Amino acid sequence: MLTCSCDTKGGVRGVLHASQILAGEENDFNIRVYGTEASLEWHQENPGDLIVKYPGAAKQVLRRGQPQLSEATVRATRLPTGAPEGYI
């Protein structure tokens, strides 16, 4: 496993953990971003889902076509609801 720490020009600190193989994870390529107010999680095996987690609240799963998405998000969507971005 590779681990490195970094600081951005804007002062945001980060840590990257990367591994080609982790015991028990099979093909679970994922990206997780942890912030002070919320966290985001995306998994390659479910490319149409973005998981949002707030402290003290149930996690939310955002998908294309949902009414609470911003106009900018709707404009950036290339495919209709139900078709994963990886398909195109």
Helices and strands as residue ranges (DSSP letters): E 2-7, E 13-18, E 30-34, E 39-43, E 50-53, E 60-62, H 71-76, G 85-87
